[in-house]
Amino acid sequence: MRIKKENSVEVIAKISAVKAAIEKQKSSGKSIGFVPTMGFLHEGHLSLVRESLRRTGYTVVSIFVNPTQFGPKEDLQEYPRNLEKDMAFLEELGVDLVFIPDTLEMYPEGFKTYVEVTDLQDNFEGRSRPGHFRGVCTVVLKFFEIINPDVAYFGQKDAQQSVIIKKMVGDLNLDVEIQVLPTVREKDGLALSSRNVYLTKDQRKAASILVNCLRKAKNMVEAGEKDPYVITKEMTRMIGRQTLADLDYIAIVDVGNFEPLDKIKKEALIAVAVYFGKVRLIDNMIVQSKE
Ligand code: AMP
């Protein structure tokens, strides 16, 4: 039997109202957990929300399709939305506050200030999506200012994003703990993503190539392979055999700072981005060398 919550979820669109609601909670001694999302929620998002509910006293989820992190040729207009379903999920979980600002609330006319994590923002995802991380950092810093969370939750699925956010938090001395949680996957291993709905049936089937080539890379590293070139070559070959897939990049990098590795020592992060038609999917795995 589902017990009805006494207080249902509070939905707020205005920054001033969010600040007031959170101030009240903070002064009553509650710790604030925050999960930023662009909505169209799936189990990946919900795993972050559940952890926040477990670990903090008051959980805030934002739903905001952030225009500054989309390039001019990207899918801002088509980005999937389903607010009703999102709210049903969040109510069911017992989230305390959902912040749903509109674009002008976050970026009023004349907005001029952006945050950049230099260098880190220009590689891999940043190279394929110029300006993306500038938009991400700007919106996340604004959210941190508005919500003042004790802990913020991000997914390992967006590995470079997590590294960049941690760097921003360190460099700017922000008083927030960043928690990065594991990637939630479909049965065949495909990482859950709001963008998976764009895939045709055939592309969806083919999309398991991302996790399959990452698993292959993991096995190679565990079997003693230390040369990123050899691993990249094998992954490229596997993706090349999948006719519906177009490789964007393979990254074999340091887990902590996303710097490319010449040689895999103990640990590495392997990330991959692949196009299926216009749909671009990313995935990654942390691999450990057994030697
Ligand atoms: P998005 O709505 O795509 O901006 O994602 C919001 C948060 O959910 C980000 O921190 C993502 O890394 C995280 N996320 C997205 N997909 C997954 C997944 N499959 N598993 C875990 N976290 C995810």
Residues whose N, C-alpha, C, O or C-beta is under 5 A from the ligand:
A	BS01	AMP	P36 T37 M38 G39 G44 H45 Y153 F154 G155 Q156 K157 D158 L181 P182 T183 V184 A191 L192 S193
